[in-house]
Amino acid sequence: MQTTEGSTLETVNEPNLLQLKDILRDELIAILETIRGSKALVLDKEVSGALSMIVDFGLLKEHGVEKIFLLEAGPLDTGATKGVFYFTLPHVQKMKIIAEQVKAGLQASSDATKEYSLQLVPRRTLICERVLEEEGVLGDIALGEYHMDFIPLEDDVLSLELPATFKELYLDGDFSSVQYTARALMRLQGLFGFFPRIVGKGDFAQILAEGLTRMRLELMSTGLGGGNASNALAISSTFDSVVIIDRAVDLTTPLLTQLTYEGLISEVFGINDGSITLGGSAGTAATQGGASGSGSDAQAAAKRKRIMLNSSDGIYRMVRSMNFSAVGNMLSKMSRQLQDSYESRHKAKTVQEIRSFVGKLGGLQSEHQSLKTHVSLAETILKRTQTDDFSSILDIEQTLVGGGDLTREQMACFDKLFALADLQAPVPGVGGELKGQTPPASSPNSIHKVLRLLCLYSLWRGSHFKQKTYDAWYEEIIAGFGFHHTFTLDNLDKVGLLASPSSAKAAAATASSQRVASANTPDESLTTGLLTTTMPSTRPRNPVHTNQLSFLRKTLNLVVGDVRESDPDDVSFVYSGYAPISIRLLQCLVRDPAVYTTNTSSRYAALLRPLGDSRSRPAQRDGHNMGGVKSGWEGWDDVLSELPGETVDIVQSPSDRDADAAIADEMVKRLGEKAPATLVVFLGGCTFTEIAALRLLSQQHNHRYIAATTQIINGNSFLDPLIQKPPQI
């Protein structure tokens, strides 16, 4: 990679994110070693999957772990183990369950030396300590925290694996995930140096940015200079900036049907913890995951197959980010190449040639197994995409984002969804798996499926969404799915996903006046999670246009008619013609010409970098690093005003002294131009399509865009925390 000065940028500056897994593994082992002898692990279900990506059972066994349980209410029999470790999220109800088990264990155990340890993930909280104290077990259990920060799912994807962050932020008013993200980013700055520039969009993007700057200034003021602290005080030569995208800025993307191979696997099967678990024909081609048990549970587990989906699978690495329409041809090509490799054995005549083929045989067999798996998965997905139901929903989605009016036949599709409501429908992406079953050819009409479409309609129709239509749909949902969904609809209204037209008008009228008192202490915004300069909202505060998304569609070139799905030249390939707003905002920062359209004013065109036609892929042609954030949000005020939340653009100085500001700006600019990577943080969840779009930009710009998120989501897992569960009778 060449810099603008012509010198070669050393590869040592390339971020090695996989080292984070080693750090997390070492910290976990250090915690386990605090209790000698045999141990039992009790894992929160929402933590167990993430831990499995960090350490395997073989290593745990080497360090004394004999039994693993999921945290559930009721008695816990750990046998004769010397210690019991709990790993759980800091939730009050879970503290009560643990307290009951500890009290029961202490009363029933004849071994007074048994030790209990509770590790809160990723941070301990005062409220959890108070609950344990009230339950009378705080003195009987060692309380700690396991800093399970960013987990490297791939070398370009980091995830905190925190569930329900969007709901917690915008419905519950719980800002904990912002603090967890800030501390995770501080760990990255400890490894790679502080980010020269912090840019972002959204209210929680601003809170996170302010928290990061405060935490770094605190580190500077302490004078700590050893270890990772010294790196955090130096400007990063690895990352030119961190871009923070609040999920509220782009609510459309997770609601749409993902059309990349990886995205459709998530839609049809549900990807959890980097894998899918299923049975049937798709599963028989894969390696069986570890499972134990007895009776019918053991038989059911034996029939399930766990398929790991990561870059260690060469075939998956090549096809995961492709539009699904191109996957069939690619798998067919790979099949022919594999067949040719097998046929080469007939040409081996000498001992050396035979030995060479035998050496390749293991790899060929592994590739053959992987190919069978993905052909089977692709066939299952193809059946789904060929149904009338799938085509109808996709057609409605594309009509809405394209700004068109729905036809009478398309509106009738909504009535069909209500009429065929399925209360027991499996929901891919929610609950972990499809209980070992092959997905049905046609997607069942779950409440998640219906609400995704209604929310999309509400967002894009704007003022054209009639109150009588909303009222009719409200009654249909209650009649078809149950009265408890009055709470669901209320939740969706509050967060701005499915707003009643009357409440939307009222919110628009008062949006600009929603302010809260500022304590003039911005450093408290992160620690208290309460003090902010504005009320966080998913609605723009001072929009100029009545239909903001319609304006953005034209200005940011969101809809591309001539999309190349097989050989993509624009990020819109991930939705077969629609570009995610989140990615277009990144392209605005990068000054990518793909944002330019004939409808864009000459003023916007002047902002774009003179790269020529983006379809010629200039960055690949000349080999230069053409990516990264160079000029911030300058010139995009009209676009930013139509989006929710505050705008962030902070240049971090190596010193807090004003006299050094000019020198710092120049230093940041110089290092930023050489830095080979940009970190893109999605606060509230990120989809596989957005990751695929970032990978395309990385190729086009010869610059690494690394996704960091609170959780990988699809439309189902995005909405599920907002959906009221039926009452237990």
C-alpha positions in Angstrom: 0.0 0.0 0.0 1.4 3.4 -1.0 0.9 6.6 0.9 0.3 10.0 -0.6 4.0 10.7 -0.2 5.0 7.7 -2.2 6.6 5.7 0.7 5.4 2.3 1.5 3.1 1.9 4.5 4.4 -0.9 6.7 2.2 -3.9 7.2 2.7 -3.7 10.9 0.1 -1.0 10.9 -2.6 -3.4 9.7 -4.9 -4.1 12.7 -4.6 -7.6 14.0 -8.1 -7.9 15.6 -7.9 -11.6 16.3 -5.5 -10.9 19.2 -8.6 -9.8 21.1 -9.8 -13.4 21.3 -6.5 -14.4 22.9 -6.8 -11.6 25.4 -10.3 -12.6 26.3 -9.3 -16.2 26.6 -6.4 -15.4 28.9 -8.6 -13.3 31.1 -11.2 -16.0 31.3 -8.6 -18.6 32.3 -7.2 -16.3 34.9 -10.7 -16.0 36.5 -11.1 -19.8 36.6 -7.7 -20.2 38.3 -8.9 -18.2 41.3 -10.6 -21.4 42.5 -8.4 -24.5 42.7 -9.7 -28.0 42.0 -12.8 -29.1 40.1 -15.3 -26.5 38.9 -18.8 -26.1 37.5 -19.8 -23.3 35.2 -23.3 -21.9 35.2 -23.8 -19.7 32.1 -26.4 -17.2 31.2 -28.0 -18.3 28.0 -27.3 -14.9 26.5 -23.6 -15.3 27.4 -22.9 -18.9 26.6 -22.8 -18.6 22.8 -20.3 -15.7 23.0 -18.1 -17.6 25.4 -18.1 -20.6 23.1 -16.5 -18.4 20.4 -13.7 -17.5 22.8 -12.8 -20.9 24.4 -13.7 -24.5 23.7 -14.6 -27.1 26.3 -11.3 -28.9 25.9 -9.4 -25.9 27.3 -11.9 -25.4 30.0 -11.5 -29.0 31.0 -7.7 -28.5 31.3 -8.4 -25.9 33.9 -10.7 -28.0 36.0 -14.1 -27.4 34.5 -16.1 -30.6 34.8 -19.7 -29.5 34.3 -21.5 -26.8 32.4 -25.1 -25.7 33.1 -27.4 -23.0 31.7 -28.7 -20.5 34.3 -32.3 -21.4 35.0 -34.6 -21.0 37.9 -34.8 -24.0 40.3 -32.3 -26.2 42.1 -28.8 -26.7 40.9 -26.9 -29.9 41.6 -23.1 -29.4 41.0 -22.1 -32.6 42.7 -18.7 -32.7 44.4 -17.1 -29.9 42.5 -15.0 -27.6 44.6 -16.1 -24.4 43.0 -19.1 -22.9 41.1 -18.7 -20.0 38.6 -21.6 -18.0 37.4 -21.2 -15.9 34.2 -24.2 -13.7 33.5 -25.4 -10.4 32.3 -26.1 -7.9 35.1 -29.9 -8.3 35.4 -31.8 -8.2 38.6 -34.0 -11.2 38.0 -30.9 -13.3 37.3 -29.3 -12.1 40.6 -32.4 -13.5 42.4 -32.1 -16.9 40.7 -28.4 -17.1 41.6 -29.1 -16.0 45.2 -31.6 -18.8 45.6 -29.2 -21.4 44.2 -26.4 -20.3 46.4 -28.5 -20.3 49.5 -29.8 -23.8 48.7 -26.3 -25.0 47.9 -24.9 -23.7 51.2 -27.7 -25.4 53.2 -27.5 -28.7 51.4 -23.7 -29.0 51.0 -21.8 -31.0 53.6 -18.6 -29.5 52.2 -18.0 -26.1 53.8 -15.1 -25.4 51.5 -17.2 -25.1 48.3 -16.7 -21.7 46.8 -19.0 -19.6 44.7 -17.9 -16.9 42.2 -20.2 -14.6 40.2 -18.7 -12.9 37.2 -20.9 -10.2 35.7 -20.5 -9.7 31.9 -19.2 -7.2 30.8 -19.3 -5.0 33.9 -20.6 -5.3 37.5 -23.3 -2.9 38.6 -24.3 -1.5 42.0 -27.9 -2.6 41.6 -26.8 -6.2 41.3 -24.7 -5.9 44.4 -27.6 -4.5 46.3 -29.9 -7.3 45.2 -27.3 -9.9 46.4 -27.0 -8.1 49.6 -30.7 -8.0 50.2 -30.9 -11.7 49.4 -28.2 -12.3 52.1 -25.6 -14.0 49.9 -23.2 -11.1 49.1 -20.7 -12.3 51.7 -21.0 -15.9 50.4 -20.1 -15.3 46.8 -17.0 -13.7 45.3 -18.3 -11.0 43.0 -16.2 -9.9 40.0 -16.6 -8.9 36.3 -15.5 -10.5 33.1 -14.7 -7.8 30.5 -16.1 -9.6 27.5 -15.7 -6.7 25.2 -15.4 -6.9 21.4 -15.3 -10.5 20.2 -13.6 -10.8 16.7 -16.1 -12.8 14.7 -13.9 -12.3 11.7 -10.8 -10.2 11.0 -13.0 -7.4 9.9 -16.0 -7.8 12.3 -16.2 -7.2 16.0 -19.3 -7.7 18.2 -20.1 -7.1 21.8 -22.9 -9.7 21.5 -25.2 -7.6 23.6 -28.9 -8.4 23.0 -31.7 -5.8 22.8 -29.5 -2.7 22.8 -31.8 -0.6 20.6 -34.8 -1.3 22.9 -32.7 -0.5 26.0 -31.5 2.8 24.6 -34.7 4.2 23.0 -37.5 2.5 25.0 -36.1 1.6 28.4 -33.8 4.6 28.8 -31.0 2.2 29.8 -27.6 3.6 28.5 -25.5 0.8 29.9 -24.6 -0.5 26.4 -23.1 2.9 25.5 -20.8 2.6 28.5 -19.9 -1.0 27.6 -19.1 0.1 24.0 -17.0 3.0 25.3 -14.9 0.7 27.4 -14.5 -1.8 24.6 -13.3 1.0 22.3 -10.9 2.2 25.0 -9.4 -1.3 24.9 -8.9 -1.0 21.2 -7.3 2.4 21.7 -5.0 0.8 24.3 -3.8 -1.6 21.6 -3.7 0.6 18.5 -3.5 4.2 19.9 -6.3 6.7 20.1 -8.5 7.5 17.1 -7.3 10.7 15.5 -10.9 11.6 14.6 -14.4 10.7 16.0 -17.3 11.3 13.6 -20.8 10.0 13.8 -24.5 10.7 13.6 -27.2 10.1 16.2 -27.9 11.1 19.8 -26.2 8.1 21.3 -23.3 8.5 18.9 -22.7 11.9 20.5 -23.0 10.4 24.1 -20.5 7.7 23.1 -18.1 10.2 21.5 -18.1 12.4 24.6 -17.6 9.4 26.8 -14.5 8.3 24.8 -12.9 11.8 24.9 -13.6 12.1 28.6 -12.1 8.6 29.4 -9.0 9.4 27.4 -8.5 12.8 29.1 -8.9 11.0 32.5 -6.2 8.5 31.4 -3.9 11.4 30.4 -4.5 13.2 33.7 -3.5 10.1 35.8 -0.1 10.1 34.2 -0.2 6.4 33.6 2.4 5.4 31.0 2.8 1.7 31.2 1.4 -1.1 29.0 -1.7 -0.4 27.0 -2.1 3.0 28.7 0.9 4.4 26.8 -0.7 3.3 23.5 -3.9 5.0 24.4 -2.0 8.3 24.8 -0.5 8.0 21.3 -2.2 8.8 18.0 -3.1 5.6 16.1 -1.2 4.9 12.9 -3.7 2.1 12.3 -7.1 3.8 12.3 -7.6 7.1 10.7 -10.9 7.6 12.5 -13.9 5.9 14.2 -17.3 6.4 12.6 -20.2 5.9 15.0 -23.6 5.2 13.4 -26.6 5.2 15.8 -29.1 2.6 14.6 -31.8 5.2 14.9 -30.3 7.0 11.9 -31.1 4.1 9.6 -34.1 2.1 10.8 -34.9 0.9 7.3 -31.9 -1.4 6.7 -32.6 -4.0 9.3 -36.3 -4.2 8.3 -35.6 -5.1 4.7 -35.1 -8.7 3.5 -31.3 -9.2 3.2 -30.3 -10.5 -0.3 -26.7 -11.5 0.2 -26.0 -15.2 0.8 -25.0 -14.7 4.4 -28.0 -12.4 4.9 -30.4 -14.9 3.5 -29.0 -17.6 5.7 -29.8 -15.3 8.6 -33.3 -14.7 7.3 -34.1 -18.3 6.6 -32.2 -20.3 9.2 -31.0 -17.7 11.8 -27.3 -17.2 12.5 -26.5 -17.2 16.2 -22.9 -17.2 17.6 -21.4 -17.6 14.1 -23.3 -20.8 13.4 -26.6 -22.4 12.5 -28.1 -25.5 14.0 -30.6 -27.5 12.0 -31.6 -31.0 10.9 -32.8 -32.4 7.6 -30.9 -32.5 4.3 -29.1 -29.3 4.9 -27.7 -30.6 8.1 -26.5 -34.0 7.0 -23.7 -32.4 5.0 -22.2 -30.7 8.0 -20.1 -31.6 11.0 -22.1 -32.6 14.0 -21.9 -30.2 16.9 -21.1 -31.5 20.4 -24.2 -32.4 22.3 -24.9 -34.6 25.3 -27.9 -35.8 27.2 -30.2 -38.7 27.6 -33.5 -40.1 26.4 -35.5 -38.1 23.8 -33.4 -34.9 24.4 -30.2 -36.8 23.5 -31.9 -38.3 20.4 -33.0 -34.9 19.3 -29.6 -33.4 19.9 -28.0 -36.3 17.9 -30.1 -35.4 14.9 -29.0 -31.8 14.9 -26.0 -30.5 13.1 -24.1 -27.4 13.9 -22.7 -25.6 10.9 -20.0 -23.1 11.6 -20.1 -20.1 9.3 -16.8 -18.2 9.3 -13.8 -17.5 7.1 -12.1 -20.8 8.1 -14.5 -22.3 5.4 -12.9 -21.2 2.2 -16.0 -21.6 0.1 -18.1 -19.6 2.6 -15.5 -16.9 2.6 -15.9 -16.5 -1.1 -19.7 -16.5 -1.4 -21.0 -15.1 1.9 -21.0 -11.4 0.7 -22.4 -12.1 -2.8 -25.9 -11.3 -3.9 -27.7 -14.6 -3.8 -28.5 -14.5 -7.5 -24.8 -15.0 -8.2 -24.2 -17.7 -5.6 -25.5 -20.6 -7.8 -23.1 -19.9 -10.6 -20.2 -19.6 -8.2 -21.0 -22.9 -6.5 -21.3 -24.6 -9.8 -17.9 -23.2 -10.9 -16.4 -24.4 -7.6 -17.9 -27.8 -8.2 -16.3 -28.1 -11.6 -12.9 -27.0 -10.2 -13.1 -29.6 -7.5 -14.0 -32.3 -9.9 -11.0 -31.3 -12.1 -8.8 -31.6 -9.0 -10.1 -35.1 -8.3 -9.6 -36.1 -11.9 -6.0 -35.0 -11.7 -5.2 -38.2 -9.9 -5.4 -40.1 -13.2 -2.6 -38.0 -14.5 -0.3 -38.8 -11.6 2.2 -41.4 -12.8 5.4 -40.9 -10.8 5.7 -41.6 -7.1 6.3 -37.9 -6.5 3.1 -36.9 -8.4 1.1 -39.6 -6.5 2.5 -38.3 -3.2 1.6 -34.8 -4.1 -2.0 -35.7 -4.8 -2.3 -37.7 -1.6 -1.1 -34.6 0.3 -3.9 -32.6 -1.3 -6.5 -35.2 -0.7 -7.4 -34.1 2.8 -8.0 -30.6 1.7 -10.1 -31.7 -1.3 -12.3 -33.9 0.9 -12.8 -31.0 3.3 -13.7 -28.7 0.4 -16.0 -31.3 -0.9 -17.8 -31.5 2.4 -18.1 -27.8 2.6 -19.4 -27.6 -1.0 -22.1 -30.2 -0.2 -23.2 -28.1 2.8 -23.5 -24.8 0.9 -25.2 -26.4 -2.1 -27.8 -27.9 0.3 -28.2 -24.5 2.1 -28.5 -22.7 -1.2 -31.2 -25.1 -2.4 -33.2 -24.5 0.7 -32.9 -20.8 0.3 -33.7 -21.0 -3.4 -37.0 -22.7 -2.6 -37.9 -19.9 -0.3 -37.0 -17.2 -2.8 -39.1 -18.8 -5.5 -42.3 -18.7 -3.5 -45.0 -16.2 -4.4 -45.0 -15.0 -0.8 -41.3 -14.1 -0.9 -41.7 -12.3 -4.2 -44.7 -10.3 -3.0 -43.0 -9.1 0.1 -39.8 -8.2 -1.8 -41.8 -6.3 -4.4 -43.6 -4.3 -1.6 -40.3 -3.5 0.0 -38.7 -2.3 -3.2 -41.8 -0.2 -4.1 -41.8 1.5 -0.7 -38.1 2.4 -0.7 -38.4 3.4 -4.4 -41.0 6.0 -3.5 -43.9 4.3 -5.4 -47.5 3.9 -4.5 -48.6 0.4 -3.6 -51.0 -1.2 -5.9 -54.3 -2.7 -4.9 -52.8 -6.2 -5.2 -49.9 -5.2 -2.9 -52.2 -3.7 -0.3 -54.2 -7.0 -0.4 -51.0 -8.8 0.6 -51.3 -7.1 4.0 -54.8 -8.6 4.4 -53.4 -12.0 3.5 -50.7 -11.8 6.2 -53.3 -10.9 8.8 -55.7 -13.7 7.7 -53.0 -16.3 7.9 -51.5 -15.3 11.2 -49.4 -18.1 12.7 -49.0 -17.7 16.5 -46.5 -20.7 16.7 -44.4 -19.7 13.7 -40.6 -20.2 14.2 -38.7 -17.0 13.9 -35.1 -17.3 12.4 -32.6 -15.2 14.3 -34.7 -15.4 17.6 -34.3 -18.2 20.0 -31.1 -19.6 18.5 -32.3 -22.3 16.1 -35.3 -23.9 14.3 -35.3 -26.9 16.7 -33.4 -29.1 14.3 -36.0 -28.7 11.5 -35.4 -27.7 7.9 -37.1 -24.3 7.3 -40.4 -24.5 5.4 -40.4 -23.5 1.8 -42.7 -20.5 2.5 -42.0 -18.2 5.4 -44.7 -18.6 8.1 -46.7 -15.5 8.9 -45.2 -14.7 12.3 -45.8 -11.4 14.1 -42.2 -10.5 13.3 -42.8 -10.9 9.6 -45.9 -8.8 9.6 -44.5 -6.0 11.8 -41.4 -5.7 9.6 -43.5 -4.8 6.7 -45.8 -2.5 8.6 -42.9 -0.6 10.1 -41.3 -0.2 6.7 -44.6 1.2 5.3 -44.9 3.6 8.2 -41.3 4.9 7.8 -41.5 5.4 4.0 -45.0 6.6 3.5 -44.6 9.4 6.0 -47.5 11.9 5.8 -49.2 9.6 3.3 -49.8 7.0 6.0 -53.5 7.5 6.9 -54.9 7.2 10.4 -57.7 4.9 9.2 -55.2 2.5 7.7 -53.3 2.4 10.9 -56.5 1.8 12.9 -57.5 -1.0 10.7 -54.1 -2.7 10.9 -54.1 -2.2 14.7 -57.4 -4.1 15.0 -56.1 -6.8 12.6 -53.0 -7.4 14.7 -54.9 -7.6 18.0 -57.5 -10.0 16.4 -54.9 -12.2 14.7 -52.0 -12.3 17.2 -53.5 -11.5 20.6 -54.5 -8.6 22.8 -51.1 -8.5 24.5 -49.8 -6.9 21.3 -51.3 -3.6 22.3 -48.1 -3.3 24.3 -46.1 -4.2 21.2 -47.7 -1.5 19.1 -47.3 1.0 21.9 -43.6 0.2 22.0 -43.2 0.5 18.3 -44.9 3.9 18.4 -42.7 5.2 21.2 -39.5 4.3 19.3 -40.8 5.7 16.0 -40.9 2.4 14.0 -44.7 2.1 13.6 -46.0 5.5 14.7 -49.7 6.3 14.7 -50.1 9.2 12.2 -51.7 11.3 14.8 -48.8 10.8 17.3 -46.3 11.3 14.5 -47.8 14.8 13.8 -47.7 15.7 17.5 -44.1 14.5 17.8 -43.1 16.5 14.7 -44.7 19.6 16.2 -42.8 19.4 19.5 -39.6 17.8 18.3 -37.6 21.0 18.2 -38.6 22.0 21.7 -37.6 18.7 23.4 -34.7 19.8 25.6 -33.6 18.9 29.1 -31.5 20.9 31.5 -27.8 20.6 31.0 -25.6 20.2 34.1 -22.7 21.8 32.2 -20.8 18.7 33.0 -20.6 16.6 29.8 -18.4 14.1 31.6 -21.4 12.9 33.6 -23.4 11.9 30.6 -21.8 8.5 30.3 -21.4 7.6 33.9 -24.9 8.5 35.0 -26.6 7.6 31.7 -29.1 10.3 32.4 -27.7 13.7 31.6 -27.7 14.6 28.0 -28.1 17.9 26.2 -31.1 16.6 24.2 -33.7 13.9 24.6 -32.6 10.9 22.5 -35.0 10.4 19.6 -35.4 8.4 16.4 -37.1 11.4 14.7 -35.3 14.4 13.1 -35.6 17.5 15.3 -35.6 20.2 12.7 -36.3 18.7 9.3 -36.9 20.9 6.3 -38.7 18.3 4.2 -42.0 16.6 5.1 -40.9 13.2 3.9 -37.2 13.0 5.0 -36.6 9.6 3.5 -37.8 10.7 0.1 -35.3 13.6 0.1 -32.5 11.2 1.2 -33.4 8.7 -1.5 -32.7 11.3 -4.1 -29.8 13.1 -2.5 -27.8 10.1 -1.4 -28.7 7.9 -4.5 -30.3 5.3 -2.3 -32.0 3.5 -5.2 -29.9 2.4 -8.1 -31.7 1.1 -11.2 -28.8 -0.4 -13.0 -27.4 -2.6 -10.3 -24.8 -5.3 -11.1 -25.6 -8.2 -8.8 -23.0 -10.6 -10.1 -20.1 -8.2 -10.4 -21.1 -5.4 -8.0 -19.8 -1.9 -8.4 -22.0 -0.2 -5.8 -23.1 -1.1 -2.3 -26.8 -1.2 -3.4 -26.2 -4.8 -4.6 -26.8 -6.0 -1.1 -30.6 -5.2 -1.5 -30.7 -5.6 -5.3 -30.9 -1.9 -5.9 -31.2 -0.2 -2.5 -28.1 1.2 -0.7 -28.3 1.3 3.1 -28.4 4.8 4.5 -25.7 3.9 7.1 -23.2 3.0 4.3 -24.1 6.0 2.2 -23.3 8.2 5.2 -19.9 6.6 5.4 -19.4 7.3 1.7 -20.3 10.9 2.3 -17.4 11.1 4.8 -15.1 9.3 2.4 -16.3 11.5 -0.5 -17.1 8.5 -2.6 -18.6 9.4 -6.1 -21.2 6.7 -5.8 -23.2 9.2 -3.7 -23.5 11.5 -6.7 -26.6 11.4 -8.9 -28.0 13.6 -11.6 -30.5 14.9 -9.0 -27.7 16.0 -6.7 -26.9 19.6 -6.8 -23.6 20.9 -8.1 -22.8 21.9 -4.6 -22.8 18.3 -3.4 -20.9 17.2 -6.5 -18.1 19.6 -5.6 -17.8 17.8 -2.2 -17.0 14.5 -3.8 -13.5 13.3 -4.3 -12.3 13.6 -7.9 -12.0 9.9 -8.5 -13.8 9.9 -11.8 -16.4 7.2 -12.5 -16.8 5.0 -9.4 -17.6 2.1 -11.7 -14.0 2.1 -12.9 -12.9 1.3 -9.4 -10.0 3.8 -9.4 -8.6 2.7 -6.1 -8.0 -0.8 -7.4 -6.6 0.6 -10.6 -3.8 2.8 -9.1 -3.2 0.8 -5.9 -3.5 3.9 -3.6 -5.4 4.1 -0.4 -8.4 6.2 -1.5 -10.5 5.5 1.6 -10.8 6.9 5.1 -12.4 10.0 6.5 -10.7 13.2 5.3 -13.0 16.2 5.7 -15.7 15.1 8.1 -19.3 16.2 7.6 -18.4 19.5 5.9 -20.9 20.4 3.3 -23.5 17.8 4.1 -25.7 19.9 6.4 -28.9 19.5 4.4 -28.6 15.7 4.6 -27.7 15.7 8.3 -30.7 17.9 9.2 -33.1 15.3 7.8 -31.7 12.5 10.0 -32.3 11.9 13.7 -29.9 12.9 16.4 -26.8 15.0 16.9 -23.9 15.3 14.5 -20.4 14.3 15.8 -17.1 15.5 14.5 -14.2 15.6 17.0 -10.5 15.8 16.3 -8.6 14.2 19.3 -5.5 16.1 20.3 -2.4 14.5 21.6 -2.6 17.1 24.4 -5.4 18.9 26.2 -3.5 22.2 25.9 -5.0 24.7 23.5 -1.5 25.8 22.3 -1.0 22.5 20.8 -4.3 22.5 18.8 -2.9 23.6 15.4 0.0 21.1 15.7 -2.4 18.4 16.7 -4.7 19.0 13.7 -1.8 18.8 11.3 -0.5 15.6 12.9 -3.9 14.0 12.9 -4.4 14.9 9.2 -0.9 13.5 8.2 -1.3 10.2 10.2 -4.9 9.8 9.0 -3.9 9.9 5.4 -1.5 7.0 6.0 -3.7 4.9 8.3 -4.8 1.8 6.5 -8.2 1.3 8.4 -11.4 3.0 9.5 -13.5 1.6 12.4 -17.2 1.8 11.8 -19.3 1.3 15.0 -22.9 0.4 14.7 -24.6 1.3 18.0 -27.8 -0.7 18.2 -27.0 -3.5 15.9 -25.6 -4.2 12.4 -26.8 -6.5 9.6 -24.8 -8.9 7.4 -25.7 -6.7 4.4 -24.0 -3.7 5.9 -20.9 -5.8 6.6 -21.0 -7.0 2.9 -21.2 -3.4 1.7 -18.2 -2.4 3.9 -16.2 -5.3 2.3 -17.0 -4.0 -1.2 -15.9 -0.5 -0.2 -12.7 -2.0 1.3 -11.9 -3.5 -2.1 -12.8 -0.4 -4.1 -10.9 2.1 -1.8 -7.9 -0.2 -1.0 -8.7 0.7 2.6 -10.0 -1.5 5.4 -13.4 -0.7 6.9 -13.9 -2.7 10.0 -17.4 -3.2 11.5 -17.8 -3.1 15.2 -21.3 -3.5 16.6 -23.3 -4.2 19.7 -24.9 -7.2 18.0 -25.4 -8.8 14.6 -29.1 -8.5 13.8 -31.7 -9.2 11.2 -35.2 -7.8 11.1 -36.6 -10.4 13.4 -33.9 -10.0 16.2 -34.1 -6.2 15.8 -37.9 -6.2 16.5 -38.1 -9.1 18.9 -37.2 -7.2 22.1 -39.9 -4.7 21.3 -42.6 -7.4 20.9 -44.6 -8.3 24.0 -44.5 -12.0 24.7 -47.8 -13.8 25.4 -48.8 -14.2 29.1 -47.9 -17.5 30.7 -50.9 -19.4 31.9 
